[in-house]
Amino acid sequence: MTDLSALDLDAYWMPLTPNRAFKRSPRLVVGAKDMYYTTADGKQVLDGLATLWCVNAGHCRPKIVAAIGRQAGVLDYASSYSLGHPLAFEAAHRLVALAPEGIGHAFFTNSGSEAVETALKIALAYHRLRGEATRTRFIGRERAFHGANFGGISVGGVAAYRKAFAAGLLPGVDHLRHTQDLAARAFVRGEAATGADLADELENRIISLHDASNIAAVIVEPVAGAGGVLVPPRGYLKRLREICDRHGILLIFDEVITGFGRLGKPFASHFFGVTPDLITFAKGITSGTVPMGGVLASKAIYRTFMDASAAGVELFHGYTYSGHPLAAAAALATLDTYAEERLFDRPNELAKQFEDAVHSFRGLPHVIDCRNLQLIGAIELAPRPGAPGARALEVHTKAWDRGVFVRPIGDTIAFCPPLIAEAKHLDQMFGVVADIVREVA
Ligand code: PXG
């Protein structure tokens, strides 16, 4: 037990949190190991969402902990502005080696939101360098989440993240439709056989409206995460790639959640066999331990910047902490942990149990959809009349009280455990949640 009575809860304006409710009934964790959190009142809670889709290697893994500690005493900070330190180069090299063929360079940021801003800026600057400065529009997708900054919420597609900031949204953004269609495709296991033609509206609706010469890039999450876990129909991403290729439009995959093994491959790009021009990453790169994100860029894009820009800085963009030594050390140790423990294979090994467990909710009260792909999944509940989100929130709260953390997104409950999960953890997670779904009115 930790004594929290002296803690000032008021001073901290918590992010993306109902502060008033939280401070009336605080929920604090004081430790974590592998699959479990330890709460302030001494309970063990299973981490069913890799916390925020990021702790892919599990908590407090020895190699990562040691690397961060060691690095803090050797080189605590060095800028990457015209000054280098070896670990950032090594981390970039390792990332490129892990990335799909054709990707050749890594740009570092401190978060997924900054990664998205960086990718959008690279896209604009790239077209300008190539003499196609009219390519300025971005195409996002409904129900997408691309971080909390202005570029990201502009291409993002969740109203809650956008409505208060509408005045600051980027101009010149269109949105593809999202891929969910409960009437046509509920309770699909993995990728749906129908729906790839949703990609065609990029050509039929958006390009035909604006002309491709005005479009810089399309950005999508290969599997939408924070918008409610939406698995793309089979062939959809490939079609987007083909249309982008036909029209000289860059394709950006936001792999902040899908990167680093979630689908049983290093990146979703490998899983789907589709290589974008830019890949954003964050979260799993350090398994959540030290903030880090970035953009993986194709060799062709980087070459354009090196060949076509005037002498001096090729891209006026970066962050004080880009390539931070502690983050780079954490990234290298995390990538070592993934490799040594073959953690990217775990979703393949667990896929059948995970899929069966997700779909075992079919037929339970209020369950209107079950969705899954490799080690990411969700169940969707019918909203309570007049109180959208309340039912899933109640499931989430009760699950926490019974030692399982899963995330409510509207009336969807998302499952995304660390890759070190074993069969018994999945049994615990799905078992507790299923019991609660049976009880909740
Ligand atoms: N892109 C994607 C696909 C994400 O999931 C970001 C960008 C932004 O990353 P940072 O590191 O700036 O937070 C994310 C983040 C949710 C939820 O509701 C998910 C995220 C963030 C906040 C809430 O599940 N993912």
Residues whose N, C-alpha, C, O or C-beta is under 5 A from the ligand:
A	BS01	PXG	S111 G112 S113 E114 F145 H146 G147 E221 G225 A226 D254 V256 I257 A282
